[in-house]
Amino acid sequence: MNIFGLFGRRGATAPVARERLQILLAHERKSARDSGLIAVLHKEVLIAISKHINVDPEKVMVKMHRKEDMSLLEIDIEIEP
């Protein structure tokens, strides 16, 4: 009798590890795409606003928040009086 058999047998761990790794990689790829999108949006917003007023590029903030059922794009621009 095998003593390790008393504690129950675990399923194959390789498929579980592979699935977890795939989920992690998908999440990392999505984050990389989002950061690239934010950089492009920051540049385009800055170009559009600069046509009408002088604005410091450091004062333009673009953020993206994700929730289960929606994404929120937040753009903050600090304008000098």
C-alpha atoms as one frame of an Amber mdcrd trajectory, in Angstrom:
protein
   0.000   0.000   0.000   1.282   3.410  -0.951   1.129   5.959   1.869   0.837
   8.865  -0.576  -2.345   7.369  -1.984  -4.109   8.061   1.318  -4.080  11.811
   0.812  -5.857  11.778  -2.489  -4.381  12.006  -5.885  -3.805  15.309  -7.520
  -4.529  15.687 -11.182  -1.841  16.422 -13.681  -0.219  19.665 -12.609   1.326
  20.501 -15.991  -1.997  21.384 -17.693  -3.028  23.517 -14.716   0.324  25.329
 -14.711   0.107  25.838 -18.478  -3.389  27.325 -18.178  -2.289  29.688 -15.410
   0.686  30.806 -17.484  -1.540  31.452 -20.505  -3.862  33.594 -18.376  -0.912
  35.545 -16.983   0.569  36.117 -20.452  -2.782  37.257 -21.855  -3.101  39.751
 -19.012   0.438  41.059 -19.600  -0.184  41.470 -23.344  -3.399  43.351 -22.662
  -1.603  45.688 -20.233   1.099  46.371 -22.818  -1.517  47.225 -25.468  -3.312
  49.536 -23.039  -0.131  51.423 -22.162   0.607  51.897 -25.878  -2.931  53.146
 -26.440  -2.612  55.585 -23.546   0.639  56.970 -24.982  -1.003  57.516 -28.380
  -4.052  59.163 -26.798  -1.817  61.422 -24.687   0.040  62.593 -27.793  -3.124
  63.188 -29.842  -4.919  65.035 -27.023  -1.861  67.233 -26.537  -1.739  68.057
 -30.268  -5.463  68.894 -30.388  -5.416  71.080 -27.268  -2.172  72.835 -28.279
  -3.895  74.171 -31.414  -6.079  76.369 -29.199  -4.141  77.054 -25.987  -0.636
  76.719 -24.613  -0.393  73.706 -22.348   2.531  72.037 -20.596   2.827  68.392
 -21.772   3.575  67.378 -18.177   0.166  68.752 -17.134  -1.798  66.406 -19.423
  -2.692  63.121 -17.730  -4.434  60.249 -19.532  -5.571  57.243 -17.498  -7.615
  54.165 -18.289  -9.536  52.217 -15.679 -11.181  48.868 -16.371 -14.068  47.356
 -14.480 -15.970  44.164 -15.126 -18.533  45.692 -17.465 -16.939  48.933 -18.692
 -13.761  50.890 -19.350 -13.276  54.476 -18.214 -10.953  56.901 -19.978  -9.932
  59.826 -17.783  -8.183  62.893 -19.226  -6.987  65.652 -16.878  -5.529  68.845
 -18.327  -4.194  71.548 -16.048  -4.605  74.920 -17.778  -2.825  78.090 -16.713
  -5.172  81.073 -16.134
